[in-house]
Every structure is written in C-alpha cells, then in structure tokens.
Amino acid sequence: MARYRKIDVRMWNDAKVAKLSDEGKLIFFFLLTAPQTTMIGAVPIDKYTVCRYLNMDAKRYGIGYQQLKNMGMVEYDERGLFFIRNFLKYNPPDNPKVVSGWSSFLDVFPECELLETIAKSVITACLARGDKYIDALGKEYKELAGYGIGNGMAFQRTENREQELINVATQHMSAEEKTPSADLPPEPPQEETLTLNSDASAELTPAQRAVRVGKHCPQQKIIDLYHEVLPALPRVRIWNTAKRKQMMAARWREMASDQEFQSEAEGLDFFRRFFDFVSHSPFLMGQSKNADGRSWCADLEWLLKAENFTKVCERKYHRD
C-alpha cells in the first residue's frame, strides 16, 4: 500500500470529528493511516487486529466504532473489511492509469455485502472526474455496483451519460409544508398519509406509487442529509419561506417521478448520493479560486434551484 497519503487538516473543524470520543478519533485516524489502507478507502483488516495495533480492549473499541458507524464515517464487515466512506472525496485518483490498477484490490478483499457499497463509491468518484476515469475502471467494480446493467442484461456502456450519472451516482451509499408561490408550481395537496404497505398501495403500479411518494416531501430529513454529507458548506439556519419549501418540494416531486421512488427511503437515498456527488466538485465546495483569489461555495438553496440542480446532475461543475 502507499507509504504516503493525503489527510485534509480541515477535519479538525468537522462537526462529526469534534463529537467523537478519544476511542473514535483513534480508530478513525488509524484507518486513515494504516499500512493496509488502499487507495479507495477500503481497509482489509479485522477488528481484532485494529485492537492489537491500538492496544485497545473490546469495550473501548466498541464505543469508538459505534460512534463512527452511527455518524456514517466508517463501515465494517465481520469478514474483516473496513470502509472509510468519504475517503475518495479527499483522495481522488490523479489520472485514469491509477484507476485501471484498482481492480487488484479486490483480490485481497473478502467477499461480503460491503463490496457493493465500496464499488458505488468508486463509481461516483470516477464519474466526478470524467469519462476517461470511468472507462479506465475495471468491469469488476461496475458489475458490483450494477453500473450499466438493466433488464437482466450483462454490463454494457449506456449512451445517455447524464441519465447514467443520475441513476448511478445518486442511487445508493445515510416533512413538511406547502404554500403557493408565484414563481413555482404549487405542491399537490396532501390529503392522506402515505402508507405504501396498505393493500391499496400494493395494487399501484411503480409509476403510481412514485407519484404518491412525490406528494410528501420530507424537508427536514433532506436538510439533515445536507448537513451530514456536506458539513463544509453553509448550514441552513432558516427554511420557512414559501419559496424555499416549494423549491425543495418541486425537486423531490420531479425526482420521485423520474426515478420512480417506491418509498421515502429510496428518495432520501437519492438525495444522499446527490449531496455526495456535490462533495466531489472543488468549485461547488469552495476549493477553487478565481482570478482575484476569492472563492465561492454552494449552499442548499442554490443547489435546489431548478437550473442549478440540472447542471450539477449533468456534471457541469465537475472537472473532466
């Protein structure tokens, strides 16, 4: 494994890191710097070996790992594989040649369910860098992530890159109101509670069920996801204006119909992946400077404006 690795010093300002116990910090920093850590953030090592490295008993390890898991920072499979979820956001591949060598990592990973999560993270990172990177990636990751697979057919490249970006980069990976607005279409009335497990719902087609899901936008949950996945961007202090509520409801309704959300959970998964994709754009994250040395970063309201939302999904703000 690499002798040197990038670690963003801004993590000391991260709200999640600040909340970690000493055990959580120690485990997290060990996984970032361990000799077994690969270039994609997967660490083929079991928890007992981690404890031996850190001279930590099972109780202290349990406290630290549970915090990391609950905060969405680290995942672990009992077959002996850790995954640092945001690793590739801070350690993106330098060139397509690097990506072409990532297939060798799968030879040392145990076969487990965590591999699908890892593969989807790798796909997202490559999509953010451009076509050359996704083309250089081995088919093993694409098959694990279901990238380009449909209707029972084997893997094949799809021609609609923008739709592919939405379907894959936002698929996996973690309520309220409506008031008419002059410049946005009104949200459909919410006469009923959404219960997809009812007999009536079971008879609906996927498209009809998606329409029902689209009527109920879980606004606070989306805001919470934004804070969780994008802690470096401006926090939402107030979200009680009609325009903001209608804007979020419109995006939720559009994506519910387009992606055929079958439940609120599927919709929230979509927005988690959308925010994760945003995190891979230096421009949107305020990491790029203009000619006069100043930088700008996106916020939730900007991201949810119709034109901006579409451009983000079309990778207009991601480096090729």
FENPELIN-V557325 format. One record per residue. N is the residue number from 0. OMEGA is omega in whole degrees, -180 to 180 (* if undefined). Layout:
BEGIN
n=(N/N)
omega=(OMEGA/OMEGA)
END
This chain:
BEGIN
n=(0/1/2/3/4/5/6/7/8/9/10/11/12/13/14/15/16/17/18/19/20/21/22/23/24/25/26/27/28/29/30/31/32/33/34/35/36/37/38/39/40/41/42/43/44/45/46/47/48/49/50/51/52/53/54/55/56/57/58/59/60/61/62/63/64/65/66/67/68/69/70/71/72/73/74/75/76/77/78/79/80/81/82/83/84/85/86/87/88/89/90/91/92/93/94/95/96/97/98/99/100/101/102/103/104/105/106/107/108/109/110/111/112/113/114/115/116/117/118/119/120/121/122/123/124/125/126/127/128/129/130/131/132/133/134/135/136/137/138/139/140/141/142/143/144/145/146/147/148/149/150/151/152/153/154/155/156/157/158/159/160/161/162/163/164/165/166/167/168/169/170/171/172/173/174/175/176/177/178/179/180/181/182/183/184/185/186/187/188/189/190/191/192/193/194/195/196/197/198/199/200/201/202/203/204/205/206/207/208/209/210/211/212/213/214/215/216/217/218/219/220/221/222/223/224/225/226/227/228/229/230/231/232/233/234/235/236/237/238/239/240/241/242/243/244/245/246/247/248/249/250/251/252/253/254/255/256/257/258/259/260/261/262/263/264/265/266/267/268/269/270/271/272/273/274/275/276/277/278/279/280/281/282/283/284/285/286/287/288/289/290/291/292/293/294/295/296/297/298/299/300/301/302/303/304/305/306/307/308/309/310/311/312/313/314/315/316/317/318/319)
omega=(-176/178/-179/-176/179/174/-178/-177/179/-180/178/176/-177/-178/-180/180/-179/-178/-177/171/177/179/180/178/-177/179/-178/-179/176/-179/178/-172/-176/178/-180/-176/-179/-177/179/177/175/-176/-180/-178/180/-175/-180/177/176/179/179/178/-172/-177/-173/178/-174/-179/-180/178/-179/178/-177/-178/-179/176/-179/179/-178/-180/179/-178/-175/173/-178/172/-174/176/175/179/174/174/176/-167/-176/-175/-176/176/-179/178/-179/179/-178/-178/-178/-180/177/-178/-177/-180/-176/-179/-179/180/-177/180/-177/178/174/177/-177/-178/-178/-179/179/178/179/-179/180/177/178/179/-179/-180/-179/178/-179/-179/177/-175/-177/-178/-179/178/-179/-177/-180/-177/-179/179/-178/178/179/-177/-177/-176/178/-179/180/177/177/-178/177/-178/174/179/176/-175/-178/-173/-179/179/178/179/-180/-174/-175/-175/-178/-169/-165/*/*/*/-177/-153/-180/174/-177/179/-174/-174/179/179/-179/177/180/-180/-178/-175/-172/176/-177/179/-175/180/-179/179/-179/-180/-179/-179/-179/172/177/-180/179/179/178/178/179/178/-177/-179/-172/-178/179/-170/-177/179/177/177/179/177/178/179/-177/-174/-176/-177/-178/180/-178/180/176/178/-179/178/-176/177/-179/-177/-179/-180/-179/180/178/180/180/179/179/-179/180/-178/176/179/-177/-177/180/175/177/178/175/-179/178/178/179/175/178/-177/173/-179/176/180/178/178/177/-176/-180/179/178/-179/-178/-178/178/-178/178/-180/178/-174/-178/174/180/179/-180/176/-179/169/-174/-179/180/-178/-175/174/-171/-177/-179/180/179/-180/178/179/179/176/179/-176/178/-176/177/*)
END
